[in-house]
Amino acid sequence: MLQIGVVTILIPIAFFYFLRSYDKADNVMVPDLTQRKIPLIFNGMIIYLLLSNTITENILPELFYFLLGGLISTFILFILLFLKIKASIHQVGISSLTVFVGALSLHFEVNVIYSFSVLVILNGLIATSRLELKAHTYREILIGFFIGFLPQLVLTYFWL
């Protein structure tokens, strides 16, 4: 778990400050589409390394498919950049997590209705905050939601 924490939290934060020091990212929201390419590539590489070296399908199939869904979502976001389509990465993350927690509840037959409810509310709060900050439009929020939601939903078939 320590390795996963370092790879998914500390290294990306350090990488962001590296990008800031070389003027490759203006701020945390990265509003410019061209500035999103490098962080998305880096994120895809980190997830790929986790999937190939740390979290394999044999050890933790649930987490493996969750991260695989994250990798697919990252790839879709990257492709959309070339089509000049912006999507809310925040919404991608929270919608992915919501589907994953719901699927875990079904898989392990555990009632997590309160956790799931909090995640659904967080989906709305995050979408609202992104709109209030004028960081995204309704369309970008919906695109982000479905980019996170659909890969997770499809991949639950393989481990549920």
Secondary structure, 3 states (H helix, E strand, C coil): CHHHHHHHHHHHHHHHHHHHHCCCCCCCCCCCHHHHHHHHHHHHHHHHHHHHHHCCCCCCHHHHHHHHHHHHHHHHHHHHHHCCCCCCHHHHHHHHHHHHHHHHHHHHCCCCHHHHHHHHHHHHHHHHHHHHCCCCCHHHHHHHHHHHHHHHHHHHHHHC
